[in-house]
């Protein structure tokens, strides 16, 4: 019953956040949605991911929304009827397809069953990590490449606008003290992804939230531009290096030898965590 209540509150808060024309009220409902998501992760026995969701989805995001919404002029945008019909029809078709799949495909033929059957060969215990970095590594490699190219495009455009800063002594001290804690916890979430819920993208997003908070307080990372760029490109380089190295010795592109699969996946996971955090941080700042 509690799960049903949390699920309904998530749907209602998401709907209210999207439909509310007042930015401040919309932000409040979005924070509620993030908090409900954290409670849901707790119900799924994943307190670590719940902490990430509450810290990133409620705390840091609320600061960004409430501070940046000041002085923003609301513009009422009413989508055209054909766009609303197209979106509604597409959503209905997807819902019917997923419902049909859920009730017609046998349990042993579903993707979950296939993943569970081959999980022992992946090198990790988490089915999500096994899919992302082993069974369907091509997708994840392309995702990393897309994020990297987007940030390179932002840097190439050289946006001239001044970065928004929140000149407050409490925020400055708070962000500086808690950034190492957030960075350490993001690495823990990444490591946890090999065995349970968690992973590199969750850890990287949490790291990016801490870095964004640091940037909002008018501070920057105490490292030079070249090392920052190197770390931002690290995940793509490591991913491609592992893929070609194993292909050259005969295992195939993105096919890990069983005895080295755990080590390979963990190194790729850590590089993705660091790079994702820095890439999102660079995207927010618009520069290194």
C-alpha atoms as a printed R data frame, in Angstrom:
    type eleno elety resid chain resno      x       y       z
1   ATOM     1    CA   UNK     A     1  0.000   0.000   0.000
2   ATOM     2    CA   UNK     A     2  2.846   2.374   0.881
3   ATOM     3    CA   UNK     A     3  4.481   1.740  -2.498
4   ATOM     4    CA   UNK     A     4  1.237   2.625  -4.268
5   ATOM     5    CA   UNK     A     5  0.954   5.871  -2.286
6   ATOM     6    CA   UNK     A     6  4.571   6.843  -3.094
7   ATOM     7    CA   UNK     A     7  4.018   6.010  -6.770
8   ATOM     8    CA   UNK     A     8  0.867   8.122  -6.931
9   ATOM     9    CA   UNK     A     9  2.600  11.043  -5.190
10  ATOM    10    CA   UNK     A    10  5.440  10.815  -7.733
11  ATOM    11    CA   UNK     A    11  2.995  10.947 -10.640
12  ATOM    12    CA   UNK     A    12  1.020  13.823  -9.112
13  ATOM    13    CA   UNK     A    13  4.125  15.878  -8.266
14  ATOM    14    CA   UNK     A    14  5.584  15.295 -11.750
15  ATOM    15    CA   UNK     A    15  2.310  16.330 -13.395
16  ATOM    16    CA   UNK     A    16  1.997  19.402 -11.158
17  ATOM    17    CA   UNK     A    17  5.601  20.421 -11.875
18  ATOM    18    CA   UNK     A    18  5.078  20.181 -15.637
19  ATOM    19    CA   UNK     A    19  1.682  21.876 -15.703
20  ATOM    20    CA   UNK     A    20  2.253  24.698 -13.224
21  ATOM    21    CA   UNK     A    21  2.924  28.038 -14.921
22  ATOM    22    CA   UNK     A    22  4.589  29.555 -11.850
23  ATOM    23    CA   UNK     A    23  8.321  28.691 -11.934
24  ATOM    24    CA   UNK     A    24  8.672  28.758  -8.161
25  ATOM    25    CA   UNK     A    25  5.698  26.445  -7.573
26  ATOM    26    CA   UNK     A    26  6.881  24.184 -10.378
27  ATOM    27    CA   UNK     A    27 10.258  23.969  -8.650
28  ATOM    28    CA   UNK     A    28  8.628  23.022  -5.357
29  ATOM    29    CA   UNK     A    29  6.739  20.154  -6.991
30  ATOM    30    CA   UNK     A    30  9.952  19.037  -8.711
31  ATOM    31    CA   UNK     A    31 11.699  18.879  -5.327
32  ATOM    32    CA   UNK     A    32  8.796  16.812  -3.977
33  ATOM    33    CA   UNK     A    33  9.187  14.491  -6.967
34  ATOM    34    CA   UNK     A    34 12.908  14.056  -6.184
35  ATOM    35    CA   UNK     A    35 12.164  13.314  -2.535
36  ATOM    36    CA   UNK     A    36  9.496  10.750  -3.468
37  ATOM    37    CA   UNK     A    37 11.998   9.118  -5.849
38  ATOM    38    CA   UNK     A    38 14.429   8.812  -2.955
39  ATOM    39    CA   UNK     A    39 11.779   7.158  -0.794
40  ATOM    40    CA   UNK     A    40 11.025   4.728  -3.605
41  ATOM    41    CA   UNK     A    41 14.694   3.739  -3.834
42  ATOM    42    CA   UNK     A    42 14.662   3.107  -0.076
43  ATOM    43    CA   UNK     A    43 11.669   0.808  -0.549
44  ATOM    44    CA   UNK     A    44 13.709  -1.018  -3.221
45  ATOM    45    CA   UNK     A    45 16.488  -1.611  -0.641
46  ATOM    46    CA   UNK     A    46 18.832   0.876  -2.295
47  ATOM    47    CA   UNK     A    47 19.583   3.520   0.375
48  ATOM    48    CA   UNK     A    48 22.749   4.642  -1.433
49  ATOM    49    CA   UNK     A    49 20.884   5.582  -4.606
50  ATOM    50    CA   UNK     A    50 18.173   7.145  -2.428
51  ATOM    51    CA   UNK     A    51 20.791   9.456  -0.928
52  ATOM    52    CA   UNK     A    52 21.999  10.426  -4.400
53  ATOM    53    CA   UNK     A    53 18.436  11.164  -5.514
54  ATOM    54    CA   UNK     A    54 17.629  13.228  -2.427
55  ATOM    55    CA   UNK     A    55 20.945  15.142  -2.448
56  ATOM    56    CA   UNK     A    56 20.944  15.794  -6.195
57  ATOM    57    CA   UNK     A    57 17.238  15.762  -7.032
58  ATOM    58    CA   UNK     A    58 15.982  17.654  -3.994
59  ATOM    59    CA   UNK     A    59 18.747  19.597  -2.249
60  ATOM    60    CA   UNK     A    60 21.102  20.824  -4.992
61  ATOM    61    CA   UNK     A    61 18.401  21.086  -7.659
62  ATOM    62    CA   UNK     A    62 16.158  23.098  -5.331
63  ATOM    63    CA   UNK     A    63 18.964  25.598  -4.748
64  ATOM    64    CA   UNK     A    64 19.475  25.957  -8.499
65  ATOM    65    CA   UNK     A    65 15.767  26.345  -9.225
66  ATOM    66    CA   UNK     A    66 14.905  28.781  -6.444
67  ATOM    67    CA   UNK     A    67 17.970  30.965  -6.959
68  ATOM    68    CA   UNK     A    68 17.971  31.043 -10.749
69  ATOM    69    CA   UNK     A    69 14.209  31.541 -11.040
70  ATOM    70    CA   UNK     A    70 14.454  34.999  -9.465
71  ATOM    71    CA   UNK     A    71 13.985  37.678 -12.053
72  ATOM    72    CA   UNK     A    72 13.111  35.212 -14.818
73  ATOM    73    CA   UNK     A    73 10.201  36.418 -16.913
74  ATOM    74    CA   UNK     A    74  7.508  33.792 -17.413
75  ATOM    75    CA   UNK     A    75  6.570  33.189 -21.027
76  ATOM    76    CA   UNK     A    76  3.372  31.272 -21.639
77  ATOM    77    CA   UNK     A    77  4.010  28.735 -24.392
78  ATOM    78    CA   UNK     A    78  0.991  26.814 -25.618
79  ATOM    79    CA   UNK     A    79  1.911  23.865 -27.843
80  ATOM    80    CA   UNK     A    80  0.002  23.497 -31.081
81  ATOM    81    CA   UNK     A    81 -2.834  20.970 -31.216
82  ATOM    82    CA   UNK     A    82 -1.121  18.684 -33.734
83  ATOM    83    CA   UNK     A    83  1.957  18.411 -31.507
84  ATOM    84    CA   UNK     A    84 -0.164  17.478 -28.521
85  ATOM    85    CA   UNK     A    85 -2.009  14.867 -30.573
86  ATOM    86    CA   UNK     A    86  1.267  13.478 -31.921
87  ATOM    87    CA   UNK     A    87  2.793  13.206 -28.425
88  ATOM    88    CA   UNK     A    88 -0.382  11.654 -26.998
89  ATOM    89    CA   UNK     A    89 -0.701   9.127 -29.821
90  ATOM    90    CA   UNK     A    90  2.953   8.136 -29.559
91  ATOM    91    CA   UNK     A    91  2.667   7.657 -25.798
92  ATOM    92    CA   UNK     A    92 -0.477   5.550 -26.196
93  ATOM    93    CA   UNK     A    93  1.148   3.314 -28.832
94  ATOM    94    CA   UNK     A    94  4.194   2.803 -26.603
95  ATOM    95    CA   UNK     A    95  1.974   1.986 -23.617
96  ATOM    96    CA   UNK     A    96 -0.029  -0.587 -25.606
97  ATOM    97    CA   UNK     A    97  3.151  -2.183 -26.956
98  ATOM    98    CA   UNK     A    98  4.762  -2.494 -23.515
99  ATOM    99    CA   UNK     A    99  1.545  -3.866 -21.998
100 ATOM   100    CA   UNK     A   100  1.249  -6.435 -24.791
101 ATOM   101    CA   UNK     A   101  4.886  -7.445 -24.297
102 ATOM   102    CA   UNK     A   102  4.444  -7.744 -20.533
103 ATOM   103    CA   UNK     A   103  1.486 -10.134 -20.746
104 ATOM   104    CA   UNK     A   104  2.402 -12.184 -23.834
105 ATOM   105    CA   UNK     A   105  6.154 -12.886 -23.642
106 ATOM   106    CA   UNK     A   106  7.132 -15.792 -21.425
107 ATOM   107    CA   UNK     A   107  9.320 -15.110 -18.394
108 ATOM   108    CA   UNK     A   108 12.271 -17.111 -19.711
109 ATOM   109    CA   UNK     A   109 12.217 -15.201 -23.009
110 ATOM   110    CA   UNK     A   110 12.316 -11.737 -21.488
111 ATOM   111    CA   UNK     A   111 15.486  -9.686 -21.398
112 ATOM   112    CA   UNK     A   112 15.687 -10.006 -17.623
113 ATOM   113    CA   UNK     A   113 15.770 -13.785 -17.858
114 ATOM   114    CA   UNK     A   114 18.476 -13.741 -20.515
115 ATOM   115    CA   UNK     A   115 20.599 -11.338 -18.461
116 ATOM   116    CA   UNK     A   116 20.222 -13.463 -15.324
117 ATOM   117    CA   UNK     A   117 21.251 -16.554 -17.273
118 ATOM   118    CA   UNK     A   118 24.498 -14.956 -18.511
119 ATOM   119    CA   UNK     A   119 25.217 -12.748 -15.503
120 ATOM   120    CA   UNK     A   120 27.952 -15.024 -14.135
121 ATOM   121    CA   UNK     A   121 29.933 -14.483 -17.362
122 ATOM   122    CA   UNK     A   122 29.799 -10.679 -17.213
123 ATOM   123    CA   UNK     A   123 32.359 -10.122 -14.459
124 ATOM   124    CA   UNK     A   124 29.969  -8.157 -12.205
125 ATOM   125    CA   UNK     A   125 27.010  -9.019  -9.996
126 ATOM   126    CA   UNK     A   126 24.742  -6.124 -10.947
127 ATOM   127    CA   UNK     A   127 22.533  -6.896 -13.983
128 ATOM   128    CA   UNK     A   128 22.317  -3.186 -14.882
129 ATOM   129    CA   UNK     A   129 26.102  -2.778 -14.998
130 ATOM   130    CA   UNK     A   130 26.420  -6.071 -16.877
131 ATOM   131    CA   UNK     A   131 24.063  -4.792 -19.574
132 ATOM   132    CA   UNK     A   132 25.577  -1.307 -19.821
133 ATOM   133    CA   UNK     A   133 29.252  -2.256 -19.932
134 ATOM   134    CA   UNK     A   134 29.312  -5.834 -21.187
135 ATOM   135    CA   UNK     A   135 26.254  -7.163 -23.005
136 ATOM   136    CA   UNK     A   136 25.447  -3.813 -24.665
137 ATOM   137    CA   UNK     A   137 28.728  -1.946 -24.348
138 ATOM   138    CA   UNK     A   138 28.268  -0.326 -27.770
139 ATOM   139    CA   UNK     A   139 25.320   1.728 -26.483
140 ATOM   140    CA   UNK     A   140 27.229   2.995 -23.465
141 ATOM   141    CA   UNK     A   141 30.290   3.826 -25.567
142 ATOM   142    CA   UNK     A   142 28.106   5.900 -27.896
143 ATOM   143    CA   UNK     A   143 26.462   7.631 -24.916
144 ATOM   144    CA   UNK     A   144 29.879   8.613 -23.555
145 ATOM   145    CA   UNK     A   145 30.897   9.809 -27.011
146 ATOM   146    CA   UNK     A   146 27.742  11.927 -27.407
147 ATOM   147    CA   UNK     A   147 28.211  13.635 -24.023
148 ATOM   148    CA   UNK     A   148 31.852  14.346 -24.858
149 ATOM   149    CA   UNK     A   149 31.037  15.791 -28.295
150 ATOM   150    CA   UNK     A   150 28.305  18.024 -26.852
151 ATOM   151    CA   UNK     A   151 30.715  19.553 -24.340
152 ATOM   152    CA   UNK     A   152 33.382  19.992 -27.032
153 ATOM   153    CA   UNK     A   153 30.737  21.838 -29.066
154 ATOM   154    CA   UNK     A   154 29.968  24.105 -26.096
155 ATOM   155    CA   UNK     A   155 33.658  24.911 -25.702
156 ATOM   156    CA   UNK     A   156 33.998  25.573 -29.433
157 ATOM   157    CA   UNK     A   157 31.146  28.114 -29.320
158 ATOM   158    CA   UNK     A   158 32.941  29.994 -26.501
159 ATOM   159    CA   UNK     A   159 29.840  31.458 -24.849
160 ATOM   160    CA   UNK     A   160 30.558  35.002 -23.706
161 ATOM   161    CA   UNK     A   161 27.845  35.309 -21.095
162 ATOM   162    CA   UNK     A   162 28.960  35.808 -17.525
163 ATOM   163    CA   UNK     A   163 28.651  32.802 -15.249
164 ATOM   164    CA   UNK     A   164 25.971  33.128 -12.584
165 ATOM   165    CA   UNK     A   165 27.450  33.303  -9.100
166 ATOM   166    CA   UNK     A   166 25.839  33.276  -5.684
167 ATOM   167    CA   UNK     A   167 28.070  35.523  -3.596
168 ATOM   168    CA   UNK     A   168 27.306  34.231  -0.132
169 ATOM   169    CA   UNK     A   169 29.879  33.324   2.505
170 ATOM   170    CA   UNK     A   170 27.799  30.424   3.872
171 ATOM   171    CA   UNK     A   171 27.396  28.879   0.413
172 ATOM   172    CA   UNK     A   172 31.107  29.308  -0.315
173 ATOM   173    CA   UNK     A   173 32.176  27.550   2.873
174 ATOM   174    CA   UNK     A   174 29.509  24.867   2.618
175 ATOM   175    CA   UNK     A   175 30.373  23.978  -1.001
176 ATOM   176    CA   UNK     A   176 34.104  23.889  -0.292
177 ATOM   177    CA   UNK     A   177 33.746  21.664   2.789
178 ATOM   178    CA   UNK     A   178 31.263  19.192   1.334
179 ATOM   179    CA   UNK     A   179 32.756  18.784  -2.162
180 ATOM   180    CA   UNK     A   180 35.350  16.176  -0.982
181 ATOM   181    CA   UNK     A   181 32.552  14.272   0.805
182 ATOM   182    CA   UNK     A   182 30.361  14.334  -2.321
183 ATOM   183    CA   UNK     A   183 33.322  13.270  -4.493
184 ATOM   184    CA   UNK     A   184 34.112  10.343  -2.186
185 ATOM   185    CA   UNK     A   185 30.472   9.262  -2.063
186 ATOM   186    CA   UNK     A   186 30.216   9.467  -5.868
187 ATOM   187    CA   UNK     A   187 33.165   7.055  -6.180
188 ATOM   188    CA   UNK     A   188 31.474   4.747  -3.665
189 ATOM   189    CA   UNK     A   189 28.260   4.781  -5.692
190 ATOM   190    CA   UNK     A   190 30.317   3.942  -8.785
191 ATOM   191    CA   UNK     A   191 32.029   1.029  -7.018
192 ATOM   192    CA   UNK     A   192 28.692  -0.172  -5.656
193 ATOM   193    CA   UNK     A   193 27.374  -0.464  -9.221
194 ATOM   194    CA   UNK     A   194 29.443  -3.597  -9.771
195 ATOM   195    CA   UNK     A   195 27.534  -5.455  -7.063
196 ATOM   196    CA   UNK     A   196 24.196  -3.733  -6.579
197 ATOM   197    CA   UNK     A   197 22.280  -0.640  -7.678
198 ATOM   198    CA   UNK     A   198 24.459   2.334  -8.533
199 ATOM   199    CA   UNK     A   199 27.041   2.901 -11.221
200 ATOM   200    CA   UNK     A   200 29.199   5.397 -13.052
201 ATOM   201    CA   UNK     A   201 26.498   7.711 -14.408
202 ATOM   202    CA   UNK     A   202 24.814   8.052 -10.999
203 ATOM   203    CA   UNK     A   203 28.167   8.723  -9.345
204 ATOM   204    CA   UNK     A   204 29.166  11.157 -12.093
205 ATOM   205    CA   UNK     A   205 25.886  13.051 -11.795
206 ATOM   206    CA   UNK     A   206 26.372  13.400  -8.043
207 ATOM   207    CA   UNK     A   207 29.931  14.656  -8.595
208 ATOM   208    CA   UNK     A   208 28.646  17.143 -11.175
209 ATOM   209    CA   UNK     A   209 26.089  18.425  -8.656
210 ATOM   210    CA   UNK     A   210 28.825  19.107  -6.126
211 ATOM   211    CA   UNK     A   211 30.977  20.826  -8.754
212 ATOM   212    CA   UNK     A   212 28.012  22.906  -9.952
213 ATOM   213    CA   UNK     A   213 27.388  24.007  -6.370
214 ATOM   214    CA   UNK     A   214 31.067  25.002  -6.135
215 ATOM   215    CA   UNK     A   215 30.776  26.974  -9.378
216 ATOM   216    CA   UNK     A   216 27.627  28.776  -8.189
217 ATOM   217    CA   UNK     A   217 29.504  29.989  -5.130
218 ATOM   218    CA   UNK     A   218 32.035  31.750  -7.373
219 ATOM   219    CA   UNK     A   219 34.814  29.185  -6.935
220 ATOM   220    CA   UNK     A   220 36.532  26.851  -9.393
221 ATOM   221    CA   UNK     A   221 38.522  23.648  -9.265
222 ATOM   222    CA   UNK     A   222 42.104  24.133  -8.040
223 ATOM   223    CA   UNK     A   223 43.545  22.449 -11.146
224 ATOM   224    CA   UNK     A   224 44.619  23.907 -14.461
225 ATOM   225    CA   UNK     A   225 42.669  23.725 -17.708
226 ATOM   226    CA   UNK     A   226 44.744  21.030 -19.420
227 ATOM   227    CA   UNK     A   227 44.386  18.429 -16.613
228 ATOM   228    CA   UNK     A   228 40.652  19.239 -16.419
229 ATOM   229    CA   UNK     A   229 40.231  18.622 -20.149
230 ATOM   230    CA   UNK     A   230 42.297  15.417 -19.903
231 ATOM   231    CA   UNK     A   231 40.079  14.031 -17.132
232 ATOM   232    CA   UNK     A   232 36.944  15.058 -19.035
233 ATOM   233    CA   UNK     A   233 38.070  13.042 -22.077
234 ATOM   234    CA   UNK     A   234 39.407  10.147 -19.982
235 ATOM   235    CA   UNK     A   235 36.322   7.907 -20.118
236 ATOM   236    CA   UNK     A   236 36.082   7.934 -23.910
237 ATOM   237    CA   UNK     A   237 39.807   7.246 -24.224
238 ATOM   238    CA   UNK     A   238 39.754   4.395 -21.671
239 ATOM   239    CA   UNK     A   239 36.615   2.843 -23.189
240 ATOM   240    CA   UNK     A   240 38.045   2.887 -26.723
241 ATOM   241    CA   UNK     A   241 41.465   1.676 -25.525
242 ATOM   242    CA   UNK     A   242 39.972  -1.413 -23.839
243 ATOM   243    CA   UNK     A   243 37.783  -2.118 -26.864
244 ATOM   244    CA   UNK     A   244 40.650  -2.016 -29.389
245 ATOM   245    CA   UNK     A   245 43.146  -3.763 -27.092
246 ATOM   246    CA   UNK     A   246 40.922  -6.818 -26.654
247 ATOM   247    CA   UNK     A   247 39.982  -6.777 -30.336
248 ATOM   248    CA   UNK     A   248 43.655  -6.841 -31.357
249 ATOM   249    CA   UNK     A   249 44.402  -9.896 -29.188
250 ATOM   250    CA   UNK     A   250 41.471 -11.800 -30.640
251 ATOM   251    CA   UNK     A   251 38.613 -11.411 -28.153
252 ATOM   252    CA   UNK     A   252 36.577  -9.019 -30.254
253 ATOM   253    CA   UNK     A   253 35.600  -5.364 -29.958
254 ATOM   254    CA   UNK     A   254 34.251  -4.674 -26.430
255 ATOM   255    CA   UNK     A   255 34.494  -8.380 -25.569
256 ATOM   256    CA   UNK     A   256 36.331  -8.836 -22.285
257 ATOM   257    CA   UNK     A   257 38.249 -11.987 -21.325
258 ATOM   258    CA   UNK     A   258 36.485 -13.551 -18.361
259 ATOM   259    CA   UNK     A   259 39.475 -13.347 -16.001
260 ATOM   260    CA   UNK     A   260 39.895  -9.602 -16.698
261 ATOM   261    CA   UNK     A   261 36.263  -8.586 -17.088
262 ATOM   262    CA   UNK     A   262 35.760  -7.342 -13.512
263 ATOM   263    CA   UNK     A   263 38.935  -5.240 -13.530
264 ATOM   264    CA   UNK     A   264 38.178  -3.858 -17.015
265 ATOM   265    CA   UNK     A   265 34.617  -2.868 -16.120
266 ATOM   266    CA   UNK     A   266 35.646  -1.243 -12.842
267 ATOM   267    CA   UNK     A   267 38.352   0.866 -14.539
268 ATOM   268    CA   UNK     A   268 35.886   1.966 -17.207
269 ATOM   269    CA   UNK     A   269 33.271   2.728 -14.529
270 ATOM   270    CA   UNK     A   270 35.663   4.946 -12.546
271 ATOM   271    CA   UNK     A   271 36.751   6.829 -15.675
272 ATOM   272    CA   UNK     A   272 33.110   7.389 -16.692
273 ATOM   273    CA   UNK     A   273 32.285   8.709 -13.211
274 ATOM   274    CA   UNK     A   274 35.128  11.254 -13.258
275 ATOM   275    CA   UNK     A   275 34.551  12.308 -16.855
276 ATOM   276    CA   UNK     A   276 30.762  12.594 -16.545
277 ATOM   277    CA   UNK     A   277 31.114  14.807 -13.485
278 ATOM   278    CA   UNK     A   278 33.634  17.093 -15.179
279 ATOM   279    CA   UNK     A   279 31.803  17.160 -18.528
280 ATOM   280    CA   UNK     A   280 28.551  18.267 -16.890
281 ATOM   281    CA   UNK     A   281 30.487  20.793 -14.804
282 ATOM   282    CA   UNK     A   282 32.087  22.233 -17.954
283 ATOM   283    CA   UNK     A   283 28.695  22.330 -19.677
284 ATOM   284    CA   UNK     A   284 27.257  24.374 -16.786
285 ATOM   285    CA   UNK     A   285 30.185  26.821 -16.736
286 ATOM   286    CA   UNK     A   286 30.484  27.054 -20.528
287 ATOM   287    CA   UNK     A   287 34.275  26.909 -20.229
288 ATOM   288    CA   UNK     A   288 37.062  24.919 -18.567
